[in-house]
Amino acid sequence: MTSNSFLIARDLEYYALNGDVLLKSTSFELGEGAILAIAGPNGAGKTTLLNLLCGAVDLALGDVLIKGHSLKQMTAVERARMIAVVSQQELPDGRLMLRDYVALGQIPIRSDRSARENADELARILQTTGLDHLATKKMSMLSGGERQRAHIARALAQRPSLLFLDEPTNHLDPDAKGRMLSLVAGLGITVVMIVHDLVMIPEFATHVALMKSTRLTSFGPVEDVLTPEHVRDTFGVDYLCFHHEGRMVPALDIRRTTLTP
């Protein structure tokens, strides 16, 4: 463990009940404040890795250390005070007002502050996530992008130092994806998220973990990992970069293929 390591995955492995390998030996270290994008084709092991890192799945082989403390030794309360998770299975009661849904995230820490302080913090989070004008709107009436922001707002209400996101831009239009990732990148906390849009990673992430066939194949800073060679080996497509207004803009060359009967 290096002096600036915040999150450490150590020899993580996971197997299905029938013996199928879902994740092969995986290790890496991530510094505090980093934003890690996990990417790979379907079935690569991304969700399994995320679930092990956040404690959604019990660790059987290997360990996860957060600030030097093993996830195995943490109580549920200790985890809730440090870790927040936004999964794809977030299905809140549609009758809840957005404000009340976000306030649920304060449950693990509610006793730490007065009712007034909790209310002020809730108002701040709604403003930060751009949801303050929707505070009294019912969850069933929100758009897909608004619900995604509500899920992140509820997670932020826990005051986590580590946030896990499972495909936070799924089903969002391009502009909404950019706004969502901008919000995440500006939080100032350590973030681990599964991202399918490779071209968006350089703008918002600091590190990338590429996965293929249940293995971690590449890990490190974005500029070192998201290369044409690595992308071609992982996804089978060409990764291109263009200069535009002083920036490098990535693109994928996805060619049409002919299916034979």
N, C-alpha and C positions, 0 to 999 in steps of 0.2 A: 504493500500500500504506500503510494507516494503522499507527500505532505499535503497536496492540494486535492486529493481524491475525495469526492463527496459520495459518489455511488460506485460500488464495486460489485460486479458479477463474477463469481468464482466457481468455475467448473460446473455450470448449470446443465443438467440433463433432465429429460422428462419423457416418459413412456406411457402409451395408452394401456388400458387394461388388457388388451389382446397382445401386448408386447410390441406394437408398432412404435418406432422412434418418432417422437414429435419435436424433440430438440436434442441435438448432440452437444457435446461438451463445449460450453460457451463461456468466455471470460473477457472482461474489459473493465476499464476504469474511466470515470467521468468526473470532471471537476465541477465545483459549485458554480451555479449560474449558467452552465452550458445548456444548450438546446439540442437534444439528440433526435434525429429523424431515423426511424427504422424503416427500411424499404426492402422489397423483395417480391418475387412472383407469388401467386396463390400457393398455399401449402408449404411455404418456405420455413414457417415456424415463428412468424412475427408476433402473432397474438399469444402464442404459448410463452414466448420470451417476456412479453409485456405483463402477462398474468403472473408469472413467477417473480418478476421484479417488484411488482406492487403488492404481492401477497394475496392476490385473488385465488391463486392455486398454491397449496402447501408445498414447501420445498422438501423434496425427498433426497435428491442428489445435488450437491453443491450448496452454495450459500450466497446471500445478498447482504452487503454491508452498507449502511447509510450512516454517514458521519462516524464510521468506525464501529457501529453497533449492528449486530446480526439481526436480520429480520425475523429469524426463528425465535429469538429471545424477547422480542417486543410484545407487549400486551396489545389488545385491540385498541385501548385508549391511547397508548403511545403511538401506534400507527396512525390513528385518526388525527392526532395532533401534528403529525409530520407529513403524511401522505394524503393526497387527494387524487381521485380517479374519475375520469369521464369515459364511460364505455359506450359501445354502440347499442347497448340494451337499456338505455335510459328511457323508461316509460312512466313518467309522473302522472298522477291523477289529473286529468284534463280540467277538473273543476277547481283546482288550486289556482289562486292568483299567483302571478309570477313572483311578486315580492315574498309571498309566504313560502313558495318553493325554494327560492334562493336562501331564505332564512333557515331552512332545514340544515344547511351546511354548518350553521353556527352551533348546533347541538353539542359537539364534543368540547367546545371551548366557551360555551355560554356562561358558565359559572366564573370565568376568569375576569369578567367585566360587568359593569352595572347595566341595567336595562337601557339606559340612555346611551351608553357607550356602544352597546350592541346595535342599537337603532341607527346611530350615527355611522357606524362602520358599514351597516347594510346599505345605507343611502350612498355612501362613497363607492361601494362595489357596483351598485346599479348604475351610477354615473360613469365609472371607469369602463364598464362593459357596454355603455350606450343603451341601457335598458330602463333608465329612470322614467322615461315617458310612457313605458309600458307596464309600470309597476302593478297596476290594478287590473291588468288584462289577464284573462284566464289562459292557462297553458294550452288548452285545446284551440285557442284562437290565434296562436302564434305561427309565423312562417317557419320553414325549416331552419333558416339562418338565425332567426330570433330564438328558437328553441336551443340551438347549439350554444349560443351565447349565454342563455339561461343556465345550461348545464355547467358551463365554465364558471359562471358567476357563483353558482351553488358550491362548486369546488373551492373557489377562492374564499368563500365565507369561512372555510375551515382554517384559513391562514396557513396553508401548507408551505413547506420549504421544498417539496418535491411534487410535481404534478405529472400525472400520466394521462395521455389522451389516445384513444383508439380511433384512428381515422377521423379527426375532428372536422375535416372538410368534405366528408362523404355527402353526396347529394346536394352540394351547394354550387351555385353558378360561379363563374370565374371571379367576378368582383367580390362576391361574398367570401370566397376562399381567401382572397388577398386580405380582406378586412379581418377575417378570423385569425389568420396566421400573424398578422400585424399585432393584434391584441395579445396573442400568446407570446410573441417575441418581446413585447414591451413589459411583461410582468416582472422581470427582474429576478425570477426564481429558476431553479433547475427544472427542466421540462424533458420528458421522454414521450415521443409520440410516433405512431405509425402513420406514414405518409405514402400515398400511392403516386402523387403527382411529382415526379422527379424534377421537373423544371422549376418547381416552386421552392425546392429545398435550399439552393444557394442563397436565396434572398432572406430566409427566415431562420435557418438552422446554423449551428456552429459545428456540429459533428454529425456523421452519418454512420449507420451500421447497415451494411448490405448483407442480406441473407439469401441462401439458396439451398434447397433440399435439406432443411432442418439444421443447417450449419451457418455460423457467422463467418462470412467469407472475407469481409473487409471492415475495418473500423478505424476511425480517426477524424481529423478535421475535414470539412467539406471539400476543400481544394485538393486534398490528398487522396480522397476516396472516390469522389464523384468524377471519375475520369472516363474517357471513351472506352478504354480497355476494360475497366471494371464493369461499366454499364453493359457493354456488349456481352461479357462473360456471364453476367447475372440475368439479364433480360432478353438477350438476343437481338437488341436493336442498337442503332447508332446514336450516340450522344454528341450533339453539335453545339458549338458556342459561337455567337455572333456579337460584334461590337455595335452598340446602339446608345447614343448620347452619353458616351463615357462609361457605359456599363457593359458587362458581359451578360448576354441574354442566352440562356440555354434552350435547346430544342431537341426533340426526338424525331429521328427519321424512321417512321414506321411505314414499311412498304406493303403494298397489297400482295397477298399470296393467293394462289389458286388452289381450291380444295378439290381433291380428286375423289370420286365415289369409291 
